[in-house]
Structure formats: C-alpha cells, structure tokens
C-alpha cells in the first residue's frame, strides 16, 4: 500500500507546471513521479508503524467479528540482518506462512489476517528495511535489497519451506524472493502485486552506470537537479504526514472505507517521527524506480517453480484485474480469486481474503501429501 506519498503527489500535481523551471532536473522529477504512480502503482510513504491504542484496535476488530493483532509499542520480535534491526511478528504453529506488506505499510497491515491464519499455521509478518519498526537505514533502496532480506529471513528465521504472501510491492518482493530461493518457497500468493511486464518495443535495460558527462553536467546541472528534487520531495514528505490527506487517499483505494480508521491512518503517519524518515523517503522516491525495468514480471514468472495464487481486488484503481489475467495467462500453475475490493483486499475485505487464502492453503497441503513418496512408489 502506498497512500501517503500518493497524497503528496496528487496535491502537488497542480503546481507541476510551475515546478518545471527550465532545468532538466525539474522535468526529470515530474516524469519520475508520474512513473512511480502509473507504472508501479506504488508511490512511497516512508516506513510505517502502528500508532493507536489496544482498546481502539480491539473495538474495530470486534465490530467485524474478527480478532485484531494487538498493538505493542515496542514491537514484537527483532532480527539483526546485515547489522540492521528488522522487526517481525510471529504467531501460531504448523506450516509457515510469511506475510510481506507493501510500500508505506508494515506488519500491522495484516492486522486482521495474522490471528486468523495463526489458528492453523505458523505465521510471520516482516517489516521490510526502511518500513515499520525495522531500521530506517540510509542505504540505496532498490528491488534487490528487499528480495535479499526476505531470502535471508527464510534461511535464518523460518528455516523451512514456507508460503510467501505479498501485497503491492510486497507481492513483487515475494515473487522475486521465490525465484532466488525456490527450495524455501512452497507457494506464492500475490495480492494486487506491483511489477510490470517487459515492453517488447524497448530493449532490455542494462545495469546503471555512473554518468560521467561534461564538467558542467557533473558540477552544475547534477547538483542543481538533486537540490531541486530535495526541495520538492521534502514538501511531499511533509504533506504525506498529514492524517487528513492520508485518510482521503486511503478512501480512494479502499472501495469500502469501513476499515479506514484511526488504526490504519496512524500506521501510515506515525513513522515520520524517526530522525532518518525524511532521508529514507528521499532515497526511495528519487532512486527506487531506477532499475525496475530490469526485473519484469515475465522474467520472474519464467523462473517461478511453485503454485501461485492471485488474490485480487478487482476494483483497485491502480492495479486492475487485467494484470491478474495476464499473469494467469503467462504462468500455468495459477489460481485466481477475484474480490470486490480495492488495492489492499486483505485489509478491506479480510473475511473474504482469509477464507480464500485458507481454502487455497488447504488444497496446497493436500497436493503436497499426494506428491509425497510412499513405500509403493519407492
């Protein structure tokens, strides 16, 4: 989910023409901002935690007849990954499931799913680096960093094959990780996943190289471009922290806005208090899209080797059902469940999402048992 920054992008859009001040840097930023929203469906809100009282959370959960993940101000569990502090939730027992949030969210976006799934499975929900209670590391953010984090989480914490479930950017990360450590992934579930198919009319993107250019470009144009980006993104970051703006954009991507509540809005706005939050926001927004065309859905699906479930909110204004249809067409071992929900069906329609996911998991377990060697086959 990526609502807070979209709020800033939309509200700043009216002044976009004035922002194009004749510098190539200005035009570059305007184009990059459009690409973040239209191509990935994911503009960034800096990391997310949950800022609401346990009482408020419990009230909302009971209103839906679902248990809600309790709030813990200090988080649940922490794992040190490459010297960075990573937060995760762990509940239940049985076959493992790993839940991976989207941009701007955290483990708490699975508030209605973790308790229900934990009745039959061992459930993990991890905060990606730069989000939630995980460290706001000042690193270069790109697709590979979260793939490597999830892969190492499977190796070091889960330690057995798991089902990976991801929403939005978390879906893309899930798919990427599944292709890197196939021996540790027994199934993949994508909920309105980010990512794009390759454009056959464009050559494959090459790894980014350091731009040399003329001295004028290196010492004048480039610094001015970066300064302009910082000014604009600084304004967007300030704007993305405003609860009213976050609530408005959430309601634009939750078709049924009943669950757009204090719990959810607080989980988007709270992390901006971290001293590194502004710099993380800048790095995500200015650099994240630089290598996205190198890791396309067709490339990743071509390497996938396990069953795939698409749990799709068909009313998503960012990532509609056409993408689900194209994924199913490309990858044969795909099951699709269509939900009348928006970009975050697991939180907007948790009862339906939980039921569909549990049914698919039961079928996956049955399929695994059928494939087990018996004395007769041996």
C-alpha positions in Angstrom: 0.0 0.0 0.0 1.4 3.4 -0.9 -1.1 6.0 0.0 0.7 8.7 1.9 3.0 9.7 -0.9 0.3 9.5 -3.5 -1.5 12.1 -1.4 1.5 14.4 -1.7 1.9 13.6 -5.4 -1.7 14.4 -6.2 -1.9 17.6 -4.3 1.4 18.8 -5.7 0.3 17.9 -9.2 -1.5 21.2 -9.7 1.8 23.1 -9.3 3.7 20.7 -11.5 3.8 23.2 -14.4 5.4 25.9 -12.3 7.9 23.4 -11.0 9.3 22.8 -14.4 11.7 25.7 -14.1 13.8 25.0 -17.2 16.2 22.7 -15.5 16.4 19.1 -16.8 16.2 18.1 -13.2 12.8 19.5 -12.8 11.4 17.7 -15.9 13.1 14.5 -14.7 11.4 14.7 -11.3 8.0 15.3 -12.8 8.3 12.4 -15.1 9.7 10.1 -12.4 6.8 11.0 -10.1 4.3 10.1 -12.8 6.1 6.8 -13.4 6.0 5.9 -9.8 2.3 6.1 -9.7 1.2 4.9 -13.1 3.7 2.2 -13.9 4.2 0.6 -10.5 1.0 1.7 -8.9 3.2 2.5 -5.8 4.4 5.8 -4.7 6.2 5.7 -1.5 5.2 6.6 2.0 8.1 6.3 4.4 8.1 3.4 6.7 5.1 2.5 8.8 4.3 1.5 12.3 1.1 1.4 14.2 0.0 4.3 16.5 -3.2 3.6 18.2 -4.4 2.2 21.5 -5.1 -1.5 22.1 -8.6 -0.6 23.1 -9.3 1.2 19.8 -7.9 -1.7 17.8 -9.9 -4.2 19.7 -13.1 -2.3 19.2 -12.6 -2.2 15.4 -11.8 -5.9 15.3 -14.8 -7.0 17.3 -17.1 -4.8 15.1 -16.1 -7.0 12.2 -16.2 -10.2 14.2 -12.5 -10.7 13.6 -9.7 -10.8 16.1 -7.2 -8.0 15.5 -3.4 -8.1 16.0 -2.7 -6.4 19.4 -0.6 -3.3 19.4 2.8 -3.4 21.1 4.5 -0.1 21.3 8.0 -1.7 21.4 7.2 -4.2 18.6 7.2 -7.9 18.7 10.4 -9.6 17.6 13.7 -8.3 16.2 16.3 -9.9 14.0 19.6 -8.4 13.0 20.2 -8.6 9.3 23.5 -7.2 8.0 23.8 -5.1 11.1 20.3 -3.7 10.7 17.4 -4.1 13.1 14.4 -5.9 11.4 11.0 -6.2 13.1 8.7 -9.2 12.6 5.6 -10.7 14.1 5.4 -14.5 14.8 2.2 -16.3 15.8 0.8 -19.8 15.7 2.2 -23.2 14.9 2.3 -25.5 11.8 3.5 -25.0 8.3 5.0 -21.5 7.9 3.5 -18.5 6.1 5.4 -15.3 5.6 3.3 -12.1 5.0 5.0 -9.1 3.3 3.5 -5.7 3.3 3.5 -3.1 0.5 5.1 0.4 0.4 4.0 2.7 3.2 2.8 -0.2 5.3 4.1 -2.7 7.9 3.4 -6.0 9.6 0.4 -4.3 11.2 -1.3 -4.0 7.8 -2.0 -7.7 8.3 -3.9 -6.9 11.5 -7.0 -9.0 10.6 -5.1 -11.8 8.9 -2.4 -12.9 11.3 -4.7 -14.0 14.2 -7.0 -16.0 11.8 -4.2 -17.7 9.8 -2.3 -18.5 13.1 -5.1 -20.8 14.1 -3.8 -23.4 11.6 -0.3 -22.2 10.5 2.8 -20.6 11.9 2.6 -17.0 10.6 5.4 -14.5 10.2 4.9 -10.9 9.1 8.1 -9.0 8.5 8.7 -5.3 8.2 10.9 -4.5 5.2 14.0 -2.5 5.7 13.1 1.2 5.9 9.5 0.5 7.0 7.6 -0.2 10.2 9.6 -0.9 13.2 12.6 -2.0 11.0 15.5 0.3 10.9 15.3 3.4 8.7 18.6 2.6 7.1 20.4 5.2 5.0 21.1 2.8 2.1 20.5 2.8 -1.7 17.0 1.3 -2.0 16.3 -1.0 -5.0 14.3 -4.1 -5.7 17.2 -6.5 -4.8 17.6 -5.3 -1.2 14.2 -6.5 -0.1 14.5 -9.7 -2.1 17.7 -10.4 -0.2 16.2 -9.5 3.1 13.3 -11.9 2.6 15.5 -14.7 1.3 17.8 -14.4 4.4 14.7 -14.3 6.7 13.6 -17.6 5.2 17.1 -19.1 5.8 17.8 -17.7 9.2 14.4 -17.4 11.0 11.9 -19.6 9.2 14.4 -22.4 8.3 11.9 -24.5 6.3 9.9 -24.1 3.1 7.1 -21.5 3.5 4.3 -19.9 1.6 5.1 -16.3 0.8 2.2 -13.8 0.7 2.7 -10.2 -0.5 0.6 -7.1 -1.2 1.6 -4.5 -3.7 5.4 -4.0 -3.6 5.4 -6.9 -1.1 4.0 -9.0 -3.9 6.8 -8.1 -6.2 9.3 -8.8 -3.4 7.6 -12.1 -2.7 7.8 -13.2 -6.4 11.5 -12.1 -6.6 12.5 -14.0 -3.5 10.7 -17.1 -4.6 12.8 -17.2 -7.8 16.0 -16.8 -5.8 15.4 -19.4 -3.1 13.0 -21.9 -4.7 13.9 -24.6 -2.2 12.5 -22.5 0.6 9.2 -21.5 -1.1 6.3 -24.0 -1.4 3.8 -21.5 -2.7 3.3 -17.8 -3.6 0.3 -15.5 -3.1 0.1 -12.1 -4.7 -2.5 -9.5 -3.7 -2.6 -6.7 -6.3 1.1 -7.1 -6.9 3.4 -4.4 -8.2 5.7 -5.1 -11.1 5.3 -4.8 -14.9 5.7 -6.9 -17.9 8.5 -6.2 -20.3 7.8 -3.9 -23.2 8.7 -5.8 -26.4 9.3 -2.5 -28.2 12.0 -1.5 -25.7 15.5 -3.0 -25.4 16.3 -4.7 -22.2 17.6 -2.3 -19.6 21.3 -2.5 -18.9 22.8 -2.1 -15.4 23.0 1.5 -14.4 26.4 3.1 -15.0 27.8 6.2 -13.4 27.1 9.1 -15.5 30.3 11.0 -16.4 29.2 13.8 -18.7 30.8 17.1 -19.0 32.2 19.1 -16.1 29.2 21.4 -16.5 26.9 18.4 -16.1 28.7 16.9 -13.1 29.4 20.1 -11.2 26.4 22.3 -12.0 23.5 20.5 -13.6 23.6 17.4 -11.4 23.8 19.2 -8.1 21.0 21.6 -9.1 18.9 18.6 -10.1 19.4 16.9 -6.8 18.8 20.2 -4.9 15.5 20.6 -6.8 14.5 17.0 -6.0 15.2 17.5 -2.3 13.0 20.6 -2.2 10.1 19.0 -3.9 10.3 15.7 -2.1 10.8 17.5 1.2 7.5 19.2 0.6 5.8 15.9 -0.4 7.2 14.2 2.7 5.8 17.0 4.9 2.5 16.6 3.1 2.4 12.8 3.4 2.5 13.0 7.2 -0.9 14.9 7.4 -3.6 12.5 8.7 -6.4 14.1 6.7 -4.5 13.7 3.4 -3.7 10.1 4.2 -7.3 9.3 5.1 -8.5 10.9 1.8 -6.2 8.8 -0.3 -6.9 5.7 1.6 -10.6 6.1 0.9 -9.8 6.4 -2.8 -8.2 2.9 -2.9 -10.4 1.2 -0.3 -13.8 0.8 -2.1 -15.4 0.0 1.2 -13.8 2.6 3.5 -15.2 1.0 6.8 -11.7 -0.1 7.8 -10.1 3.3 7.1 -9.9 4.0 10.8 -7.6 5.5 13.4 -5.6 2.3 13.5 -4.8 2.4 9.8 -4.2 6.1 9.4 -2.0 6.1 12.4 0.0 3.3 10.9 0.8 5.4 7.9 1.7 8.7 9.6 3.5 7.6 12.8 6.9 6.6 11.5 7.7 10.0 10.1 8.9 10.9 13.6 12.0 8.8 13.1 15.1 11.1 12.5 16.0 9.3 9.3 12.5 9.1 7.9 12.9 12.2 5.6 16.1 10.9 4.1 14.7 7.4 3.6 11.7 9.0 1.8 14.1 11.0 -0.4 16.1 7.9 -1.3 13.1 5.8 -2.0 11.4 8.4 -4.2 14.4 9.6 -6.1 16.2 6.2 -6.7 13.9 3.3 -6.3 12.5 3.2 -9.8 15.9 3.4 -11.5 16.2 -0.4 -12.0 12.6 -1.6 -12.1 12.6 -2.4 -15.8 15.4 -4.9 -15.1 13.2 -7.2 -13.0 10.0 -7.7 -15.0 7.1 -10.0 -14.2 7.6 -12.1 -17.2 11.3 -12.6 -16.2 10.4 -13.6 -12.7 7.4 -15.8 -13.6 9.7 -17.6 -16.1 11.8 -18.7 -13.2 9.0 -19.5 -10.7 8.6 -23.2 -9.8 5.7 -23.4 -7.3 1.9 -22.9 -7.2 0.7 -19.4 -7.5 -2.5 -17.8 -6.1 -3.7 -14.4 -7.2 -6.0 -12.9 -4.6 -7.1 -9.8 -6.5 -9.1 -6.8 -5.6 -10.8 -6.2 -8.9 -11.8 -2.6 -8.1 -8.3 -1.4 -7.5 -7.8 1.9 -9.2 -4.1 1.3 -9.5 -3.6 -2.4 -10.4 -6.8 -3.8 -12.0 -7.8 -7.3 -12.9 -6.2 -7.1 -16.4 -2.8 -7.7 -14.7 -4.1 -10.8 -12.9 -5.4 -12.1 -16.2 -2.1 -11.6 -17.9 -0.2 -13.3 -15.1 -2.5 -16.3 -15.2 -2.1 -16.5 -19.0 1.7 -16.4 -18.6 2.1 -18.8 -15.7 0.0 -22.0 -16.0 0.1 -23.1 -12.3 -2.0 -20.1 -11.2 -5.3 -19.9 -9.3 -7.2 -16.6 -9.3 -9.7 -15.5 -6.7 -11.5 -12.2 -7.6 -12.6 -10.0 -4.7 -14.8 -6.9 -4.9 -12.2 -4.7 -3.2 -9.5 -2.2 -3.9 -5.7 -2.2 -3.7 -5.5 -3.9 -0.2 -8.1 -6.7 -0.2 -6.6 -8.4 2.8 -7.4 -5.3 5.0 -10.5 -4.0 3.2 -12.3 -7.4 2.9 -10.4 -9.6 5.4 -13.1 -12.2 6.0 -13.2 -13.0 2.2 -9.5 -12.8 1.8 -8.8 -15.1 4.8 -11.3 -17.6 3.6 -9.9 -17.7 0.1 -6.4 -18.0 1.3 -7.2 -20.8 3.8 -9.0 -22.7 1.1 -6.0 -22.5 -1.2 -3.6 -23.4 1.5 -5.7 -26.5 2.4 -5.6 -27.5 -1.3 -1.8 -26.9 -1.4 -1.3 -29.1 1.7 -3.4 -31.8 0.1 -1.4 -31.6 -3.1 1.8 -31.8 -1.2 0.7 -35.0 0.5 -0.3 -36.6 -2.8 3.2 -35.8 -4.1 4.9 -37.4 -1.1 6.7 -40.7 -2.0 5.2 -43.8 -0.5 6.7 -47.2 0.1 5.0 -48.4 -3.0 6.4 -45.7 -5.2 9.8 -46.0 -3.7 
